[in-house]
Amino acid sequence: MLDVATEAARFIAAHADERIRLADVADHVGYSPFHLARSFERRLGLPPGQFLAAHRFQRAKQLLLADDHRIIDICFAVGFTSVGTFTRRFTADVGVCPTEFRRLPDSLSDAPPEPVHVPGPLRQGGIVTGSVRLSAAAQTTLRDTAAIYVGLFPRRAPRGRPVSGALLDPTGDFMLTGVPAGTYWLLSTAFPARADTTAQLVPAWNVVGGSPQPLRVSQRHTCHHRDVHLDVAAEWTTPVLVALPPLASPTAQNRRRHARPAAIH
């Protein structure tokens, strides 16, 4: 089952810019579409269609920062046929619309990310603590002091903005607060801290990790502890789509401070 899901993911990632269907992937691995879809989601945490879209959006992010092509041209180049659908789904998964994403390098150059904790929406919600550690391979790949992001997401794939998140200081320790009752995945990624903004928005490598099982938050002030191990992921794995650096910029931090009172830690 593991080999089938992995082979399907490799096939999808390699053909993401083509008009492929679930039936094409199922034929490639010798499974029925129904059984492949079920096995794929169980193994990777999201359906094949969302996995395909994630790779298309990652390519779109590269094109948005590399040239000044029109949004509609980028939409078609990455395999979408409707610019409205492309824009809506890109915004939901990345956290900003394509036009705003294209402007991020300029805004981040004026206000680069700084360590920050972004609480969840419930002032007296649950708390999740832990530490993030890099594998030797991840340290070698990053070649620098790492900018480590950690957050709670409703799905195993880091799509959209986290319920609560943080850009960590060098200790690698975190405390996520204000978490409503629910089931979440604790996910983390790291970029080279001194890389230019383009490399942080679309990193060449996926250095990722997370909790092996979902975390259930059920009571106010309940504290859960989970440590996270980061390693270098294969190129075909699900890319980290959410635009994390702007969430940790001083501009965003000032906006949040004026929008609501600080959460109770």
Backbone bond lengths (Angstrom), bond angles and torsions (degrees), N, CA, C in turn:
res aa  C-N    CA-C-N  psi(-1)  N-CA   C-N-CA  omega(-1)  CA-C   N-CA-C  phi
1 M - - - 1.453 - - 1.514 111.64 -
2 L 1.323 116.32 -39.94 1.453 121.38 178.71 1.514 110.46 -63.58
3 D 1.358 117.90 -44.30 1.450 120.97 -177.81 1.524 111.23 -65.34
4 V 1.330 117.49 -38.63 1.460 121.15 179.94 1.527 110.58 -63.78
5 A 1.324 117.89 -47.65 1.460 121.35 -179.93 1.525 111.11 -63.44
6 T 1.330 116.44 -41.62 1.457 120.46 179.43 1.516 111.26 -65.04
7 E 1.314 117.29 -44.19 1.458 120.61 179.47 1.525 110.80 -64.64
8 A 1.324 116.66 -38.78 1.459 120.00 176.76 1.531 110.88 -63.72
9 A 1.330 117.03 -42.63 1.466 120.68 179.19 1.524 110.88 -64.10
10 R 1.304 116.94 -41.56 1.475 120.22 177.36 1.527 110.71 -60.60
11 F 1.330 115.86 -43.09 1.467 120.73 -179.31 1.528 110.79 -64.02
12 I 1.324 116.75 -45.17 1.461 120.69 179.74 1.525 110.76 -62.26
13 A 1.333 117.50 -46.30 1.465 120.95 -179.03 1.526 111.43 -61.69
14 A 1.327 116.81 -36.59 1.465 120.65 -178.11 1.523 112.35 -74.30
15 H 1.343 116.88 -22.63 1.465 121.03 -176.20 1.527 111.80 -119.20
16 A 1.316 117.00 24.88 1.464 120.43 -173.03 1.520 113.22 -64.16
17 D 1.339 117.58 -26.53 1.458 119.29 -178.93 1.527 112.62 -88.67
18 E 1.323 116.60 6.65 1.455 121.42 178.57 1.530 109.86 -106.22
19 R 1.308 116.45 166.42 1.463 121.25 178.87 1.526 108.88 -88.72
20 I 1.316 115.38 78.64 1.454 119.65 -179.38 1.526 110.05 -100.13
21 R 1.328 115.23 151.74 1.459 122.40 179.64 1.523 108.97 -115.33
22 L 1.319 114.78 164.21 1.461 119.26 177.20 1.526 110.23 -57.72
23 A 1.336 116.61 -36.27 1.462 120.22 179.41 1.529 111.52 -61.84
24 D 1.338 116.79 -35.61 1.468 120.21 177.94 1.524 110.77 -64.76
25 V 1.322 115.99 -42.10 1.467 120.46 179.96 1.524 109.70 -67.95
26 A 1.333 116.41 -41.93 1.463 120.73 179.90 1.525 110.77 -62.65
27 D 1.321 117.73 -41.39 1.465 120.90 176.96 1.527 110.83 -61.63
28 H 1.329 115.93 -39.10 1.465 120.34 -177.77 1.525 111.95 -63.06
29 V 1.325 116.91 -38.32 1.471 120.37 -176.83 1.527 112.70 -98.97
30 G 1.341 117.19 -4.94 1.459 119.85 177.37 1.513 114.86 75.67
31 Y 1.335 116.49 33.21 1.459 122.02 177.96 1.517 109.32 -122.02
32 S 1.318 116.66 160.80 1.457 119.57 171.70 1.529 108.18 -74.03
33 P 1.341 118.24 149.63 1.469 119.77 178.41 1.527 113.17 -54.42
34 F 1.327 117.15 -39.87 1.465 120.10 -178.47 1.522 111.33 -63.67
35 H 1.336 117.25 -49.88 1.459 120.07 -177.88 1.525 111.65 -69.22
36 L 1.330 117.33 -34.44 1.454 119.28 177.33 1.528 110.71 -64.87
37 A 1.333 117.37 -46.43 1.462 120.79 -178.92 1.527 111.32 -59.38
38 R 1.322 116.47 -42.67 1.463 120.13 179.83 1.523 111.22 -66.34
39 S 1.330 117.58 -45.10 1.460 121.40 -179.86 1.522 111.31 -66.87
40 F 1.324 115.82 -38.57 1.464 121.18 -178.37 1.525 110.73 -62.95
41 E 1.329 116.60 -48.26 1.465 119.50 -178.40 1.525 111.28 -66.73
42 R 1.319 117.77 -37.21 1.454 120.50 178.37 1.532 110.88 -63.18
43 R 1.320 116.78 -36.78 1.466 121.00 -176.70 1.527 112.29 -82.26
44 L 1.339 118.36 -44.08 1.460 121.16 -172.43 1.520 114.33 -103.08
45 G 1.324 118.13 -11.82 1.450 120.16 175.12 1.506 115.15 90.42
46 L 1.325 119.40 1.49 1.453 122.34 176.43 1.515 108.85 -154.41
47 P 1.336 118.31 155.70 1.457 121.23 -177.76 1.530 111.77 -67.56
48 P 1.330 117.62 160.31 1.478 120.30 179.84 1.521 113.25 -56.38
49 G 1.340 117.35 -38.25 1.457 119.41 -179.15 1.519 112.56 -63.94
50 Q 1.319 117.73 -39.71 1.463 121.08 177.85 1.525 110.76 -71.16
51 F 1.333 116.91 -34.71 1.463 120.35 176.21 1.522 110.18 -63.40
52 L 1.333 116.91 -43.42 1.465 121.35 176.93 1.523 110.45 -61.02
53 A 1.334 117.05 -45.85 1.460 120.65 -179.97 1.524 111.27 -62.04
54 A 1.332 117.53 -37.27 1.467 120.67 179.90 1.531 110.92 -60.53
55 H 1.316 117.11 -43.44 1.461 119.47 178.76 1.531 111.20 -69.07
56 R 1.316 117.10 -33.95 1.464 119.46 176.79 1.526 110.82 -67.28
57 F 1.325 116.99 -40.75 1.459 119.64 178.70 1.528 111.38 -67.48
58 Q 1.334 117.03 -34.94 1.456 119.20 177.15 1.521 110.60 -62.83
59 R 1.331 116.45 -41.38 1.469 120.28 176.09 1.520 110.38 -65.76
60 A 1.321 117.50 -38.57 1.458 121.02 178.05 1.529 110.91 -62.07
61 K 1.331 116.77 -40.07 1.466 119.79 177.50 1.523 110.93 -60.50
62 Q 1.322 116.91 -41.38 1.463 120.41 177.83 1.522 111.02 -61.97
63 L 1.331 117.03 -44.84 1.463 120.91 -178.71 1.526 111.67 -67.59
64 L 1.322 117.03 -36.35 1.464 120.17 179.80 1.526 111.60 -63.23
65 L 1.324 116.62 -34.75 1.464 120.11 -178.02 1.525 112.84 -90.62
66 A 1.337 116.87 -14.59 1.461 119.99 -174.59 1.515 113.53 -92.38
67 D 1.319 118.62 -23.76 1.462 120.43 -176.00 1.519 109.83 -154.46
68 D 1.333 114.89 -177.82 1.465 119.61 -178.54 1.521 111.99 -111.62
69 H 1.335 117.00 30.77 1.455 120.11 176.29 1.525 110.43 -60.22
70 R 1.307 115.90 152.54 1.456 120.43 178.09 1.529 110.17 -65.24
71 I 1.330 115.77 151.57 1.464 121.13 179.22 1.518 110.25 -57.62
72 I 1.322 117.07 -41.13 1.460 119.77 -178.13 1.527 111.38 -63.40
73 D 1.332 117.05 -35.40 1.462 119.95 178.76 1.531 110.82 -68.99
74 I 1.329 116.97 -39.29 1.465 121.00 177.54 1.524 109.79 -66.59
75 C 1.322 116.27 -39.98 1.467 121.35 177.38 1.527 110.56 -54.14
76 F 1.321 117.22 -50.64 1.460 120.81 -179.26 1.529 111.58 -69.22
77 A 1.324 116.84 -35.11 1.469 120.87 -177.20 1.521 112.36 -64.45
78 V 1.336 117.20 -29.12 1.467 119.60 -177.60 1.533 112.70 -100.06
79 G 1.334 116.74 10.20 1.454 118.78 170.97 1.513 117.06 103.02
80 F 1.351 118.42 3.27 1.462 120.54 176.14 1.522 109.85 -92.55
81 T 1.316 116.54 151.10 1.459 121.12 -179.79 1.518 112.88 -110.74
82 S 1.330 117.47 -7.83 1.462 122.04 179.50 1.522 109.28 -127.79
83 V 1.329 117.49 119.89 1.464 120.06 -179.12 1.524 110.71 -67.67
84 G 1.347 117.37 -29.92 1.456 119.85 177.35 1.517 111.92 -65.81
85 T 1.329 116.14 -45.57 1.471 120.81 177.46 1.512 110.58 -63.96
86 F 1.332 116.13 -43.81 1.465 120.43 179.28 1.524 110.90 -58.59
87 T 1.320 117.54 -48.42 1.472 121.55 -176.94 1.525 111.14 -65.48
88 R 1.320 116.34 -43.16 1.470 119.96 -178.39 1.524 111.18 -63.98
89 R 1.324 116.99 -46.72 1.463 120.15 -177.33 1.529 111.49 -73.39
90 F 1.322 117.94 -35.96 1.470 121.24 175.49 1.524 109.58 -59.69
91 T 1.313 116.78 -46.55 1.463 121.04 -178.54 1.525 111.25 -62.80
92 A 1.329 116.91 -41.43 1.460 120.79 -179.80 1.522 111.82 -65.33
93 D 1.330 117.64 -38.86 1.462 121.26 -175.75 1.526 113.34 -84.85
94 V 1.324 117.26 -36.55 1.469 121.48 -175.41 1.523 111.39 -91.28
95 G 1.333 117.16 -28.32 1.464 120.32 179.20 1.508 113.84 102.03
96 V 1.331 117.35 -14.58 1.466 122.79 176.05 1.524 107.37 -139.65
97 C 1.329 116.93 157.75 1.458 120.43 179.25 1.530 109.56 -75.11
98 P 1.334 118.80 163.31 1.474 120.67 -178.63 1.523 113.99 -55.77
99 T 1.320 117.49 -40.73 1.469 120.04 -179.43 1.521 110.97 -64.01
100 E 1.329 116.73 -43.55 1.465 120.27 179.02 1.520 110.91 -67.67
101 F 1.336 117.70 -38.24 1.459 120.06 178.34 1.521 110.50 -60.07
102 R 1.318 117.35 -39.52 1.468 121.23 179.98 1.525 111.41 -62.24
103 R 1.329 117.36 -28.49 1.469 121.00 -178.69 1.524 113.59 -87.03
104 L 1.331 118.05 -8.20 1.464 120.82 -173.33 1.530 114.35 -60.31
105 P 1.357 120.10 -40.44 1.476 117.20 179.83 1.520 113.52 -56.19
106 D 1.321 117.70 -38.32 1.462 120.13 178.98 1.523 111.32 -68.68
107 S 1.328 117.36 -44.55 1.462 119.23 -178.81 1.519 111.48 -68.19
108 L 1.334 118.04 -35.95 1.469 120.47 -179.78 1.519 112.40 -74.66
109 S 1.321 117.33 -27.09 1.465 118.90 176.81 1.524 110.77 -66.16
110 D 1.330 117.51 -29.23 1.468 121.73 177.04 1.527 112.19 -84.30
111 A 1.325 117.12 -26.36 1.472 121.51 -178.02 1.517 108.94 -141.31
112 P 1.343 118.54 76.35 1.472 120.74 -177.61 1.524 112.01 -65.39
113 P 1.339 117.35 156.24 1.474 120.87 -177.60 1.527 112.42 -60.30
114 E 1.328 115.31 146.55 1.457 122.49 175.92 1.527 108.12 -132.70
115 P 1.349 118.27 152.12 1.473 119.75 178.23 1.523 111.62 -51.24
116 V 1.327 115.84 133.90 1.461 119.92 -176.03 1.530 109.29 -158.44
117 H 1.319 116.10 152.64 1.463 122.47 170.55 1.525 107.55 -114.60
118 V 1.319 116.90 123.92 1.465 122.18 177.52 1.519 107.65 -105.73
119 P 1.340 118.67 107.04 1.470 120.45 -176.14 1.513 111.72 -70.76
120 G 1.324 114.83 162.28 1.451 120.65 174.40 1.514 111.28 -76.21
121 P 1.337 117.63 -179.79 1.469 121.49 -172.64 1.527 115.15 -76.18
122 L 1.354 118.09 -14.66 1.467 120.58 -175.82 1.523 109.47 -100.33
123 R 1.316 116.24 111.15 1.474 120.86 -173.06 1.526 112.81 -54.56
124 Q 1.308 118.05 -38.83 1.459 121.88 -179.61 1.525 110.92 -112.55
125 G 1.322 115.68 38.73 1.455 120.64 -178.09 1.513 113.30 -81.21
126 G 1.321 115.76 -170.19 1.456 121.57 -179.14 1.515 112.58 -69.90
127 I 1.333 114.68 166.64 1.471 122.03 -177.27 1.526 108.29 -129.11
128 V 1.320 115.51 136.77 1.461 121.48 176.07 1.523 108.21 -125.50
129 T 1.325 116.41 124.48 1.462 121.35 -179.70 1.528 110.03 -119.55
130 G 1.316 115.66 167.44 1.456 120.03 176.97 1.512 111.93 163.14
131 S 1.314 115.75 -170.16 1.467 122.98 178.09 1.521 108.75 -135.81
132 V 1.321 115.99 148.29 1.462 122.47 176.93 1.518 108.55 -112.42
133 R 1.320 116.07 130.26 1.456 121.64 179.30 1.517 110.22 -126.37
134 L 1.340 115.98 142.89 1.459 122.29 -179.20 1.513 111.04 -95.43
135 S 1.326 117.20 139.39 1.462 120.65 172.47 1.528 109.31 -70.46
136 A 1.303 116.42 167.42 1.470 120.57 177.83 1.520 110.34 -62.09
137 A 1.337 117.03 -39.28 1.459 120.64 179.02 1.522 111.25 -64.50
138 A 1.335 116.65 -39.26 1.460 120.20 178.78 1.525 110.79 -66.56
139 Q 1.327 117.85 -41.41 1.455 120.82 178.20 1.520 110.89 -61.83
140 T 1.331 116.67 -40.87 1.462 120.54 179.43 1.521 110.91 -66.65
141 T 1.314 117.00 -41.07 1.458 121.29 -178.87 1.520 111.93 -66.02
142 L 1.316 117.47 -42.01 1.458 121.03 -177.86 1.528 112.25 -73.39
143 R 1.339 117.32 -31.80 1.474 123.26 174.09 1.517 113.78 59.09
144 D 1.278 118.00 17.50 1.454 119.47 -172.65 1.518 108.20 -164.69
145 T 1.323 115.01 177.00 1.452 118.71 171.92 1.520 108.85 -62.02
146 A 1.313 117.25 128.98 1.455 120.93 -173.51 1.529 111.60 -86.66
147 A 1.333 115.44 139.78 1.456 121.79 167.91 1.523 106.51 -93.42
148 I 1.327 116.99 107.65 1.466 121.87 -172.91 1.523 110.24 -104.81
149 Y 1.316 115.51 123.02 1.452 122.32 176.83 1.525 109.08 -108.24
150 V 1.320 116.03 142.16 1.464 120.92 177.10 1.525 108.14 -139.62
151 G 1.336 116.64 143.82 1.452 118.91 -178.75 1.517 112.25 -160.49
152 L 1.311 115.26 165.18 1.463 122.82 176.13 1.526 108.91 -103.61
153 F 1.333 115.64 127.46 1.461 121.47 -178.04 1.524 109.71 -125.25
154 P 1.322 117.55 149.13 1.465 119.93 179.34 1.523 113.69 -71.81
155 R 1.339 117.86 -17.69 1.455 121.99 178.13 1.525 109.39 -124.44
156 R 1.333 116.20 165.03 1.457 119.98 -177.38 1.519 112.72 -71.44
157 A 1.325 117.96 -17.38 1.460 121.97 176.27 1.530 109.07 -96.11
158 P 1.341 118.10 134.76 1.474 120.68 -178.67 1.521 111.59 -76.13
159 R 1.339 116.24 87.54 1.455 122.01 -179.53 1.517 108.71 -120.56
160 G 1.341 116.08 137.79 1.458 120.03 -178.37 1.520 111.44 72.06
161 R 1.302 116.53 -173.48 1.461 120.70 -177.49 1.527 110.78 -81.49
162 P 1.322 117.39 143.20 1.468 119.50 179.03 1.519 111.92 -69.05
163 V 1.325 116.05 155.16 1.465 121.09 175.98 1.526 109.64 -63.70
164 S 1.315 116.08 -41.61 1.461 123.23 173.13 1.519 106.39 -148.48
165 G 1.336 117.45 141.21 1.463 118.90 -175.90 1.510 112.30 -154.69
166 A 1.329 115.65 176.00 1.456 120.44 -178.22 1.519 110.67 -158.93
167 L 1.323 115.37 148.35 1.462 123.33 163.57 1.519 105.18 -101.47
168 L 1.332 117.01 118.07 1.453 120.99 -167.28 1.522 112.75 -83.51
169 D 1.332 114.45 155.82 1.457 120.18 170.88 1.532 108.11 -82.54
170 P 1.339 119.03 177.10 1.472 120.28 -174.44 1.527 115.90 -59.37
171 T 1.320 118.94 -16.49 1.465 119.40 -179.73 1.530 111.91 -69.09
172 G 1.330 117.17 -26.87 1.456 120.86 -177.19 1.513 114.00 80.29
173 D 1.331 117.78 4.35 1.462 121.25 179.35 1.535 110.07 -87.78
174 F 1.333 116.29 148.92 1.458 119.08 179.97 1.517 111.21 -141.35
175 M 1.342 114.82 157.18 1.458 123.48 171.91 1.523 106.91 -142.13
176 L 1.324 115.99 113.15 1.456 121.96 179.12 1.523 108.26 -102.19
177 T 1.315 117.36 125.20 1.465 121.91 -173.40 1.525 111.04 -121.98
178 G 1.333 114.40 173.18 1.460 120.31 175.93 1.514 114.06 68.84
179 V 1.338 116.66 29.29 1.465 120.91 -173.43 1.528 110.15 -89.23
180 P 1.335 118.59 120.40 1.465 120.62 176.97 1.525 110.88 -67.00
181 A 1.319 116.33 159.14 1.456 120.32 175.69 1.519 109.58 -59.32
182 G 1.318 115.98 137.10 1.460 120.20 -178.51 1.505 111.00 161.93
183 T 1.325 115.53 -174.81 1.459 122.55 179.29 1.521 109.04 -112.96
184 Y 1.327 117.03 128.64 1.457 121.86 -174.15 1.529 110.57 -136.53
185 W 1.322 113.52 160.31 1.461 121.49 170.71 1.519 108.09 -109.20
186 L 1.309 116.49 130.18 1.457 122.30 176.21 1.523 107.94 -88.80
187 L 1.330 117.04 114.28 1.456 122.04 -174.29 1.520 110.13 -126.65
188 S 1.328 115.62 149.59 1.459 120.47 -177.24 1.523 110.26 -144.39
189 T 1.329 115.74 152.20 1.458 121.98 175.19 1.511 108.61 -147.44
190 A 1.332 116.88 162.73 1.467 121.28 -178.54 1.516 110.04 -139.48
191 F 1.340 115.57 142.45 1.456 123.36 175.59 1.527 108.54 -122.83
192 P 1.336 118.42 160.97 1.470 119.64 171.08 1.533 109.39 -63.14
193 A 1.305 118.18 122.84 1.463 121.68 -173.59 1.523 112.57 -63.11
194 R 1.332 117.12 -32.26 1.465 120.09 -176.69 1.529 112.74 -100.77
195 A 1.306 117.26 10.90 1.465 120.19 176.77 1.528 109.68 -70.17
196 D 1.342 116.58 158.09 1.452 118.64 176.86 1.528 109.57 -68.25
197 T 1.314 115.28 167.53 1.460 119.41 -173.04 1.527 112.31 -63.22
198 T 1.328 117.04 -33.91 1.464 119.46 179.18 1.519 110.76 -62.62
199 A 1.339 117.19 -42.95 1.465 121.54 179.98 1.525 111.54 -67.77
200 Q 1.314 117.52 -26.96 1.465 119.55 177.16 1.525 111.82 -80.82
201 L 1.318 116.70 -30.75 1.461 119.85 178.80 1.527 112.20 -78.68
202 V 1.331 116.55 -32.96 1.469 121.63 177.35 1.525 107.83 -135.51
203 P 1.332 117.98 77.89 1.473 120.86 -176.78 1.518 111.71 -65.74
204 A 1.326 114.91 149.62 1.466 120.28 179.89 1.516 112.19 -71.98
205 W 1.347 116.35 -24.51 1.462 120.77 -178.71 1.519 109.65 -126.68
206 N 1.307 115.96 148.91 1.458 121.53 171.51 1.520 109.35 -94.16
207 V 1.320 117.13 107.42 1.465 121.88 172.07 1.520 105.39 -105.08
208 V 1.318 116.30 105.91 1.457 120.42 -168.73 1.528 111.54 -139.07
209 G 1.312 115.39 165.47 1.462 122.17 175.71 1.509 109.05 -173.26
210 G 1.307 116.07 173.39 1.453 119.37 179.60 1.507 112.01 177.67
211 S 1.313 115.09 178.56 1.459 120.34 179.38 1.523 109.24 -71.19
212 P 1.344 118.16 137.43 1.465 120.60 -179.13 1.519 112.99 -70.63
213 Q 1.323 117.51 -20.07 1.453 122.49 179.94 1.529 109.26 -130.97
214 P 1.329 117.66 153.27 1.467 119.26 177.56 1.525 111.74 -64.25
215 L 1.311 114.93 153.20 1.459 122.44 -178.34 1.526 108.58 -106.70
216 R 1.317 117.07 126.18 1.465 121.34 -177.76 1.530 109.54 -103.38
217 V 1.307 114.87 115.10 1.459 121.70 177.55 1.519 107.28 -101.72
218 S 1.326 117.23 121.63 1.462 119.77 -171.77 1.516 114.59 -123.29
219 Q 1.345 119.34 -18.59 1.457 120.33 -174.40 1.520 110.82 -136.03
220 R 1.328 114.54 154.17 1.463 119.39 175.84 1.530 109.77 -65.75
221 H 1.306 115.40 141.55 1.468 123.92 176.88 1.533 112.84 66.42
222 T 1.322 118.46 2.50 1.458 119.52 177.06 1.528 109.23 -67.70
223 C 1.326 116.35 131.81 1.460 120.64 -177.48 1.530 110.00 -106.50
224 H 1.313 116.77 126.98 1.455 122.91 176.75 1.526 108.13 -115.27
225 H 1.321 117.03 138.88 1.468 120.78 179.83 1.527 109.31 -115.44
226 R 1.334 115.89 126.94 1.455 121.96 177.11 1.522 109.14 -141.85
227 D 1.316 117.36 126.35 1.458 121.29 173.37 1.528 109.36 -92.98
228 V 1.323 116.05 150.44 1.462 121.55 -175.27 1.520 109.54 -125.83
229 H 1.322 115.61 135.76 1.461 122.64 178.36 1.527 108.48 -111.23
230 L 1.334 117.04 123.65 1.465 121.71 -179.25 1.526 110.73 -100.60
231 D 1.329 114.81 137.92 1.459 120.50 177.69 1.520 108.82 -142.46
232 V 1.324 116.38 169.09 1.463 121.81 178.65 1.526 108.94 -80.38
233 A 1.322 116.34 125.32 1.464 121.37 -179.00 1.528 109.99 -94.36
234 A 1.325 115.56 155.32 1.461 120.85 177.55 1.529 110.37 -65.71
235 E 1.335 116.07 155.48 1.461 120.87 -175.80 1.528 112.84 -61.86
236 W 1.324 117.11 -28.94 1.465 119.73 -175.62 1.523 112.99 -80.23
237 T 1.321 117.81 -11.10 1.465 119.93 -177.06 1.527 111.16 -68.16
238 T 1.326 115.95 169.09 1.461 120.93 -177.35 1.525 110.72 -63.09
239 P 1.328 119.16 122.53 1.468 119.98 178.56 1.519 111.49 -71.66
240 V 1.322 116.07 155.00 1.463 121.54 174.29 1.525 107.17 -80.94
241 L 1.311 117.06 107.69 1.460 120.79 -173.84 1.522 113.38 -85.74
242 V 1.322 117.54 -37.81 1.457 120.52 -172.08 1.526 110.57 -59.93
243 A 1.338 115.35 135.46 1.467 121.52 178.51 1.527 108.41 -79.00
244 L 1.331 116.56 95.07 1.462 121.38 -174.44 1.524 114.39 -80.68
245 P 1.343 120.45 -42.47 1.477 119.27 -176.42 1.526 114.92 -53.20
246 P 1.349 120.30 -42.06 1.475 117.13 179.69 1.515 114.02 -65.11
247 L 1.341 118.00 -23.71 1.459 120.16 177.73 1.522 111.67 -68.71
248 A 1.344 116.26 -22.24 1.457 121.05 -177.88 1.522 112.53 -106.34
249 S 1.313 118.21 9.30 1.464 120.40 179.53 1.525 110.36 -75.49
250 P 1.327 118.75 150.92 1.473 120.31 177.48 1.524 112.59 -57.27
251 T 1.326 117.21 -32.28 1.470 119.99 178.47 1.516 110.51 -61.45
252 A 1.338 116.67 -46.40 1.459 120.51 178.96 1.527 110.96 -66.38
253 Q 1.330 116.87 -37.82 1.457 120.03 179.93 1.530 111.03 -64.07
254 N 1.318 116.84 -42.20 1.468 120.10 177.96 1.521 111.19 -64.64
255 R 1.322 116.54 -38.54 1.462 120.42 179.67 1.526 110.63 -63.47
256 R 1.331 116.26 -41.72 1.468 119.39 179.82 1.528 111.68 -67.57
257 R 1.333 117.13 -38.35 1.466 119.71 -179.64 1.525 111.38 -62.35
258 H 1.320 116.57 -35.17 1.462 119.43 -179.88 1.518 112.25 -83.33
259 A 1.331 116.15 -16.28 1.467 119.13 -176.67 1.508 112.89 -83.18
260 R 1.363 118.24 -30.81 1.458 119.99 -176.44 1.518 109.23 -161.00
261 P 1.325 118.36 160.13 1.456 121.17 178.14 1.526 110.82 -65.01
262 A 1.316 116.27 156.36 1.461 120.69 177.60 1.510 110.66 -65.66
263 A 1.312 115.53 146.81 1.471 120.66 179.35 1.526 109.37 -72.56
264 I 1.331 115.49 152.82 1.459 120.20 176.43 1.514 109.49 -81.96
265 H 1.301 118.00 124.94 1.486 122.03 179.87 1.503 109.36 -90.45
